[in-house]
Amino acid sequence: MNVRALFMSAQQLFAEKKGLNWESAGLRYFALNHYLRGIFGERVQKVSIDAGFTCPNVDGTVAKGGCVFCDNRSFSPSRRLPRNGVLGQIDEGIRRIKLRYKVDKFIAYFQPATNTYAPVERLRALYFEALSHPAVVGMAIGTRPDCVPEEVLDLLEEVAATTHLSVEYGMETMHDRSLDWMNRGHHHDAFIDAVERSRGRRFQIGAHVMLGLPGESHEDMLAGARELARLRIEAVKIHNLYVVKNTPLADELAAGKLELMDRADYVRTVVDFIELLPPECVVERISGEAPPDYFLGPAWCLDKPAIRQAIDNEFARRDSRQAANWTPPSVVD
């Protein structure tokens, strides 16, 4: 099957959800692995690429210093390695992934920093270079909602015409006071705007969300889930606020100004959150972690299998699932 035919069949599967019935597979939520297997017919893994981008709240365009929690090296394996070219990074990433998994197909994931924050011609060259790798069957691009002008969205649509593309916008939270606290450099209206302008452009619209931000109540966090449902976000990554070294957040932790979410509260909140998401929203991640040499806390989030099991156990205890408390738009007053 050629790339175009693969893309069209993937789009059809995504639109109709044929073969993607996660409930019949015994799952409590629509997990990423299940989604990718439904599209590609086998296991697919993401391989991280560092294209050398920065962010507008790092370079002074909207702010300086970056987000208070951010050291991109802690988030992305590609930024912890010597940066070869795009194809060299893909080869090295595949080599490392194959040490852990039996897998032959890969999503090229432009991960650290803001991966639409460059002139369009530079972006086009980088994106299509990644797609030229014979093992790459799709692409994921992580970016900020304030960094997708129309010409960039046109380019993303061009990419989506040739492959399965997911664009992940960093919502983080819907609450402007929290966005100000994290030195984000934009408010929630930027996220709404990016989503609305992305709709209908043939790529999957995803969001990144953080739970446990200072000053946010349980209901504040669940309001974020309702907002994702309202905006019909197609994929979501969820993780708790954690602290890595050499960040402003690390200074707050050292000064005793920061209280981090405990595991029991996080598990309860994640399940509550997923219960509010529509059934077709792919849950790409339910926890986060950082390498031990960068990590400061909370200690419990380093054990990802235990967190996943605790979340599964909480779903089972409730006899619940994704969308259990979701209100379909057709019945909203």
C-alpha positions in Angstrom: 0.0 0.0 0.0 1.4 3.4 -1.0 1.7 6.3 1.5 -1.4 8.1 0.1 -3.5 4.9 0.3 -2.3 4.3 3.9 -3.2 7.9 4.8 -6.7 7.6 3.4 -7.4 4.3 5.1 -6.1 5.8 8.4 -8.3 8.8 8.0 -11.3 6.7 7.3 -10.6 4.5 10.3 -10.3 7.6 12.5 -13.5 9.1 11.1 -15.6 6.0 11.4 -13.9 4.3 14.3 -14.1 1.0 12.6 -11.9 -1.6 14.4 -11.2 0.9 17.1 -13.8 -0.2 19.7 -11.7 -0.1 22.8 -14.5 -1.2 25.1 -14.9 -4.5 23.2 -11.1 -5.0 23.6 -11.6 -4.9 27.4 -10.1 -1.5 27.9 -11.3 1.2 30.3 -10.2 4.0 28.0 -9.1 4.6 24.4 -5.4 4.0 24.7 -2.9 5.2 22.1 -1.5 1.7 21.4 -4.9 0.4 20.7 -5.6 3.4 18.4 -2.3 3.0 16.4 -2.8 -0.8 16.1 -6.3 -0.1 14.7 -4.8 2.2 12.0 -1.6 0.5 11.1 -2.4 -3.1 12.0 0.6 -3.6 14.3 2.6 -1.9 17.1 3.9 1.6 16.3 6.2 3.6 18.5 7.1 7.3 18.5 10.7 8.2 17.9 11.7 11.6 19.2 13.4 14.3 17.1 15.1 17.5 18.3 15.1 20.0 15.5 16.8 22.6 17.5 13.7 24.9 18.0 13.3 27.3 20.9 10.1 28.9 22.3 8.7 32.4 22.3 8.7 32.6 26.1 12.4 31.6 26.0 13.8 33.9 23.3 11.9 37.0 24.6 9.2 37.3 22.0 6.5 37.0 24.6 8.5 36.3 27.8 11.9 35.2 29.0 13.0 32.1 31.0 10.5 29.6 29.6 7.8 27.8 31.6 8.6 27.5 35.3 8.7 23.7 35.1 10.6 23.3 31.9 14.0 21.8 31.1 13.5 20.3 27.6 16.3 17.8 28.3 14.2 16.2 31.0 11.1 15.8 28.7 12.7 14.4 25.5 15.4 11.7 25.0 16.4 13.4 21.7 17.5 16.5 23.6 19.7 14.5 25.9 21.7 13.1 23.0 24.2 14.7 20.6 22.1 16.2 17.8 22.7 14.6 14.5 20.5 15.3 11.5 16.9 14.4 11.5 17.5 11.0 9.8 20.4 10.3 12.1 18.2 10.9 15.1 15.5 8.7 13.7 18.0 5.9 13.1 19.5 6.2 16.6 16.0 6.4 18.2 14.9 3.3 16.3 18.0 1.4 17.4 17.2 2.2 21.1 13.5 1.5 20.8 14.2 -1.9 19.2 16.2 -2.9 22.3 12.9 -2.8 24.2 10.2 -3.6 21.7 9.6 -5.7 18.6 8.4 -2.9 16.3 9.1 -2.0 12.7 6.9 1.1 12.2 7.5 4.5 13.7 5.9 7.9 14.2 8.4 10.8 13.8 7.8 12.9 16.8 9.1 16.5 16.8 9.1 16.8 20.6 11.2 19.3 22.5 10.4 23.0 22.4 8.0 24.6 20.0 8.1 22.6 16.7 6.2 25.1 14.5 8.2 28.1 15.6 10.3 28.7 12.5 10.0 29.9 8.9 7.7 27.7 6.9 10.4 26.7 4.4 12.6 25.4 7.2 9.6 23.5 8.7 8.7 22.0 5.4 12.3 20.7 4.8 12.5 19.2 8.3 9.1 17.6 8.2 9.5 16.0 4.8 13.0 14.9 5.6 11.6 12.9 8.5 8.9 11.4 6.3 11.5 10.2 3.9 12.7 7.6 6.4 11.5 4.2 5.2 10.4 3.1 8.7 8.3 6.3 9.4 4.6 5.9 8.8 3.3 9.0 10.5 4.3 12.2 12.3 3.5 14.0 15.6 4.3 17.6 16.2 4.3 19.2 19.6 3.8 23.0 19.7 2.2 26.0 21.4 -1.2 27.3 20.4 0.2 30.8 19.8 2.7 29.5 17.2 0.5 28.3 14.4 -0.1 31.2 11.9 -2.2 30.4 8.9 0.8 29.6 6.7 2.0 27.0 9.2 -1.5 25.5 9.4 -1.4 25.3 5.6 1.9 23.5 5.8 0.5 21.1 8.4 -2.4 20.4 6.1 0.0 19.7 3.3 1.8 17.2 5.5 -1.5 15.6 6.5 -2.2 15.0 2.9 0.6 12.5 2.8 0.7 10.8 6.2 -1.0 10.4 9.5 -0.4 13.6 11.4 -1.1 14.5 15.0 -0.6 18.1 16.2 -0.3 18.4 20.0 -1.1 21.8 21.4 0.1 22.6 24.9 -3.1 23.7 26.6 -1.6 22.7 30.0 -4.6 24.3 31.8 -7.7 26.3 30.8 -7.2 28.8 33.7 -5.4 32.0 32.8 -4.1 32.6 36.4 -2.2 29.3 36.2 -0.9 30.1 32.7 0.4 33.4 34.2 2.0 31.5 37.1 3.9 29.2 34.7 5.1 32.1 32.6 3.4 30.6 29.6 3.1 33.9 27.7 -0.4 33.3 26.4 -3.9 32.7 27.8 -6.5 30.0 27.1 -8.1 32.0 24.3 -5.0 31.2 22.2 -5.7 27.5 22.6 -9.3 27.9 21.5 -8.2 30.0 18.5 -5.6 27.4 17.4 -8.1 24.5 17.7 -10.8 26.3 15.8 -8.4 27.3 13.0 -7.1 23.7 12.9 -10.4 22.1 12.6 -11.1 20.4 9.2 -7.4 20.4 8.1 -7.2 16.6 8.2 -4.7 16.3 11.0 -5.5 15.0 14.5 -5.9 17.8 17.0 -4.3 16.9 20.4 -3.8 18.6 23.7 -1.3 18.4 26.5 -2.7 18.9 30.0 -1.0 19.1 33.5 -2.8 18.2 36.7 -1.8 19.4 40.2 -0.9 23.0 39.3 -0.7 25.3 42.4 -3.9 26.9 43.3 -6.1 24.6 41.1 -8.9 22.7 42.9 -10.2 19.3 41.9 -13.1 21.0 40.1 -10.7 23.4 38.3 -8.9 20.4 36.9 -12.2 18.6 35.8 -13.3 21.9 34.1 -10.3 21.3 31.8 -11.7 17.9 30.9 -15.1 19.4 30.1 -13.4 22.0 28.0 -11.5 19.4 26.0 -14.8 17.6 25.4 -16.5 20.9 24.4 -13.8 21.6 21.9 -13.9 18.0 20.5 -10.2 17.5 21.1 -9.3 14.2 19.4 -6.3 13.2 21.6 -5.0 14.1 25.0 -1.8 13.6 27.1 -2.3 13.9 30.8 0.4 14.1 33.5 1.0 15.5 36.9 3.1 18.5 37.7 6.6 17.2 38.6 9.8 19.0 39.3 13.2 18.8 37.6 16.5 20.4 38.5 17.6 23.8 37.5 14.1 25.3 36.9 12.2 28.0 38.7 9.9 25.3 40.0 12.9 23.6 41.6 13.6 26.8 43.5 10.0 27.0 44.7 10.2 23.4 45.9 13.5 24.0 47.8 11.9 27.1 49.4 9.0 25.1 50.7 6.5 27.1 48.5 5.3 24.2 46.5 3.0 21.3 47.5 3.0 18.5 44.9 0.0 16.2 44.3 0.2 12.8 46.0 -0.4 9.6 44.1 -3.8 8.7 45.5 -5.2 12.2 44.6 -3.6 12.0 41.2 -5.1 8.6 40.4 -8.6 9.7 41.6 -8.3 12.9 39.5 -7.1 11.1 36.3 -10.0 8.7 36.5 -12.5 11.5 37.1 -10.9 13.4 34.2 -11.1 10.5 31.7 -14.7 9.8 32.7 -15.6 13.3 31.3 -13.9 12.7 27.9 -15.9 11.6 24.9 -15.3 8.0 23.9 -13.5 8.8 20.6 -10.8 10.9 22.3 -7.5 9.0 22.3 -5.8 9.0 25.7 -2.1 9.1 24.7 -0.6 9.4 28.1 -1.8 9.1 31.7 1.4 10.0 33.6 4.7 11.7 33.2 8.3 11.1 34.3 11.8 12.4 34.0 15.2 10.7 34.1 16.4 10.2 37.7 19.4 12.5 37.2 17.1 15.4 36.4 14.2 14.5 38.7 13.3 16.0 42.1 9.8 14.9 42.8 7.3 13.5 43.5 9.0 10.2 43.8 5.9 8.1 43.0 5.7 9.3 39.4 8.9 7.5 38.5 7.1 4.2 38.7 4.9 4.4 35.6 3.7 0.8 35.6 2.5 1.1 39.2 0.6 4.3 38.3 -1.0 2.7 35.3 -2.0 -0.3 37.4 -3.4 2.0 40.1 -5.5 3.9 37.5 -6.8 0.6 36.0 -7.6 -0.6 39.5 -9.6 2.6 40.2 -11.6 2.2 37.0 -12.3 -1.4 38.0 -13.3 -0.5 41.5 -15.8 2.0 40.2 -16.8 -0.4 37.3 -16.3 2.7 35.2 -14.7 3.8 31.9 -13.9 6.7 29.6 -17.0 8.8 28.9 -19.0 7.5 31.8 -19.8 11.0 32.9 -19.5 12.7 29.5 -22.5 14.6 28.3 -23.0 14.4 24.5 -23.4 17.8 22.8 -26.8 16.8 21.5 -28.3 16.7 25.0 -26.6 19.8 26.3 -29.2 22.4 27.3 
